[in-house]
Amino acid sequence: MLGKPVTAFDAPRLAGRRPAVGSTIERVEARGKHLEIGFDDGVVLHTHMRMSGSWHLYREGEQWRKSSKHARVVMEVPGWVAVCFSAPVVETYLAADHRRHPGLGSLGPDLCVEGVDLDQCVARMARLADPATTLDEVLLDQRLCCGVGNVYKSEVLWACAVHPFTPLGAIGLDLRHELVETAARLLQANLQRADRATVPGGGLAVYGRTGKPCLRCATPIEVHRHGEQARVTYWCPECQELFAVPAPEPMEVEDVDDVDDVEDVEDVEDVEDVEDVEDVEDVQDVLEPVGTEAARPALAAGPPERERPQPRVIEPPAPSFTDPLLTR
C-alpha cells in the first residue's frame, strides 16, 4: 500500500475529512491497537481496534472473509483493497494538527515493538497515572504504554503474581518495570501466532477460565467486571498478592514541659507533662515531632521483596469452555 495512489475510498460513518482520491499513502503506523494511515494531502486516517476491530488486506477481486455490512473503511489502491471491519473508532485529522488529536498526541511507547523503552513506560506511570488507580486499569491506559488489551491485562498480572485491584501507589519501581517488561514479552511472543499463548504448552493462564483451577496453585479462577468501562478481569485469589498503600505511623511527641491553656491537641498523640505555658492555641505548630521520618509512606520503594510463586505443570484447559460473562 505504501507509495500507491488511492483509487477509491469509502467510510460510511467517518468523522472528519476524507483523503482525496489520487492522494498517495505515505505511511502506515501501528501503535498498540491504534493504526494510522498518512496521505500526502495531509490527511491522517486513525482507527482504533479495541476488542472487535480488524484490518484485512485483499488482492483485487479476492473474496472478503467477513460480511461487507461490517466494513467501516474500504480503501483501494492499484492491485489491492484494504478493509477495516467493526472498528469502534474511525476518524481523520490533519497531520499538522496531530498534537491536538484527543488520543494520538499522548500515546505511550508501543510494547509490540522490539527494543521498546520500558523505562519511559514506568516514568509515564509516575507522571500521568493516579496512585489510587488499580493495576488492571493502569495496564489498559494507552497514555502509559500501547498494546495491552483486556486479555493480556489479566495474563500479565497473573504472570507477575500481583492482584489486579492493587493500587498503583502500593507497588515500587521494580514491580512496575516487571509489569511492562512482562507485557512486552508476551505481546511480542504472540505477534506471529494465530492463537494467543501465555503459558508453556499454549493457551491462557486465567482469561476465560472462571472456576477452572489456577495453573500455579489449583485455586479456582475468579472474574469480576471492574473500572470505568466495566471490563472483565480474571485472577487467582490465592497466588496473586494484593498490596495496600502503606499507612503512615502515628506521630509521637515526648517530653513536652511547661504548656498551659492548650485548645487544640487532637492531632497530637502521647503528650506528657504539659504545664506552665500560656495562650498556646495550636500545639502542633510549636511541638517538635519525633519519628516523622518513619511516618512518611515510602511509596517509591514499594513493598519488601517477596518470593514469587512458581507455575505448576498443569495441562491447559480444553477450549470448549465459554465464560458466561463474555456472552452478555
C-alpha positions, 0 to 999 in steps of 0.5 A, spaced: 500 500 500 505 504 501 507 509 495 500 507 491 495 512 489 488 511 492 483 509 487 477 509 491 475 510 498 469 509 502 467 510 510 460 510 511 460 513 518 467 517 518 468 523 522 472 528 519 475 529 512 476 524 507 483 523 503 482 525 496 482 520 491 489 520 487 492 522 494 498 517 495 499 513 502 505 515 505 505 511 511 502 506 515 503 506 523 501 501 528 501 503 535 498 498 540 491 497 537 491 504 534 493 504 526 494 510 522 494 511 515 498 518 512 496 521 505 500 526 502 494 531 502 495 531 509 490 527 511 491 522 517 486 516 517 486 513 525 482 507 527 482 504 533 481 496 534 479 495 541 476 488 542 472 487 535 476 491 530 480 488 524 484 490 518 484 485 512 488 486 506 485 483 499 488 482 492 483 485 487 477 481 486 479 476 492 473 474 496 472 478 503 472 473 509 467 477 513 460 480 511 461 487 507 455 490 512 461 490 517 466 494 513 467 501 516 473 503 511 474 500 504 480 503 501 483 501 494 489 502 491 492 499 484 492 491 485 489 491 492 483 493 497 484 494 504 478 493 509 477 495 516 471 491 519 467 493 526 472 498 528 469 502 534 473 508 532 474 511 525 476 518 524 481 523 520 485 529 522 490 533 519 497 531 520 499 538 522 494 538 527 496 531 530 498 534 537 491 536 538 488 529 536 484 527 543 488 520 543 494 520 538 498 526 541 499 522 548 500 515 546 505 511 550 511 507 547 508 501 543 510 494 547 509 490 540 515 493 538 522 490 539 527 494 543 521 498 546 523 503 552 520 500 558 523 505 562 519 511 559 513 506 560 514 506 568 516 514 568 509 515 564 506 511 570 509 516 575 507 522 571 500 521 568 497 515 572 493 516 579 496 512 585 489 510 587 488 507 580 488 499 580 493 495 576 488 492 571 486 499 569 493 502 569 495 496 564 489 498 559 491 506 559 494 507 552 497 514 555 502 509 559 504 504 554 500 501 547 498 494 546 495 491 552 488 489 551 483 486 556 486 479 555 493 480 556 491 485 562 489 479 566 495 474 563 500 479 565 498 480 572 497 473 573 504 472 570 507 477 575 503 474 581 500 481 583 492 482 584 489 486 579 485 491 584 492 493 587 493 500 587 498 503 583 501 507 589 502 500 593 507 497 588 515 500 587 519 501 581 521 494 580 514 491 580 512 496 575 518 495 570 516 487 571 509 489 569 511 492 562 517 488 561 512 482 562 507 485 557 512 486 552 514 479 552 508 476 551 505 481 546 511 480 542 511 472 543 504 472 540 505 477 534 506 471 529 501 466 532 494 465 530 492 463 537 494 467 543 499 463 548 501 465 555 503 459 558 508 453 556 504 448 552 499 454 549 493 457 551 491 462 557 493 462 564 486 465 567 482 469 561 476 465 560 477 460 565 472 462 571 472 456 576 477 452 572 483 451 577 489 456 577 495 453 573 500 455 579 496 453 585 489 449 583 485 455 586 479 456 582 479 462 577 475 468 579 472 474 574 469 480 576 467 486 571 471 492 574 473 500 572 470 505 568 468 501 562 466 495 566 471 490 563 472 483 565 478 481 569 480 474 571 485 472 577 487 467 582 485 469 589 490 465 592 497 466 588 496 473 586 498 478 592 494 484 593 498 490 596 495 496 600 498 503 600 502 503 606 499 507 612 503 512 615 505 511 623 502 515 628 506 521 630 509 521 637 511 527 641 515 526 648 517 530 653 513 536 652 514 541 659 511 547 661 504 548 656 498 551 659 491 553 656 492 548 650 485 548 645 487 544 640 491 537 641 487 532 637 492 531 632 497 530 637 498 523 640 502 521 647 503 528 650 506 528 657 507 533 662 504 539 659 504 545 664 506 552 665 505 555 658 500 560 656 495 562 650 498 556 646 492 555 641 495 550 636 500 545 639 502 542 633 505 548 630 510 549 636 511 541 638 517 538 635 515 531 632 519 525 633 519 519 628 516 523 622 521 520 618 518 513 619 511 516 618 512 518 611 509 512 606 515 510 602 511 509 596 517 509 591 520 503 594 514 499 594 513 493 598 519 488 601 521 483 596 517 477 596 518 470 593 514 469 587 510 463 586 512 458 581 507 455 575 505 448 576 505 443 570 498 443 569 495 441 562 491 447 559 484 447 559 480 444 553 477 450 549 470 448 549 469 452 555 465 459 554 465 464 560 458 466 561 460 473 562 463 474 555 456 472 552 452 478 555 
